[in-house]
Amino acid sequence: MPMIFHFFSLFFRTFKNFNQNIFIFLFFYATLSPKPVYVMNI
């Protein structure tokens, strides 16, 4: 789990747009999570 957060921190550092980072984080979270939790939050 810490490795994933470290990967996300390095991945976010390459982008300057904050909204784009949130979108990418939600996309990866939706793909890595066992259940599509993002569907409930829409």
N, C-alpha and C positions, 0 to 999 in steps of 0.2 A: 504493500500500500504506500509506504513512503517513497518508493521508487516511482510510482505513478504520479504522485504529487510533484516530485522533482522533475519528472518529464514534462508535466503541465507548466511548471514554473519556467523551464527553459523554452518550452513551446510558446508561452505567452510573451516572453522577452523579445521574440522576433517580430511581434506585431505591436503597432502603436495604438490601434483603434481598440478602445475598451469594449464597445458593443460587439465587435467581431470576436474578441476573446471569449465573451460570455456565450456567444452562439456556438463557437467551436467547442467550448467546454461542455455545453449542454448536449451537443451532438455526440461527443465521445462518451459522455456519461450515459447517454441513451443506448449507445452501442455496446458499452462494457457492462451495463447493469443487466442482471438476469431478467428483470421485468421492466417494461416501458413505463417508468414512473412519470416521465414528462407528459404523458397523455392526460394524467389526472390534474396536472398543474395548468393546463391550457385554459 
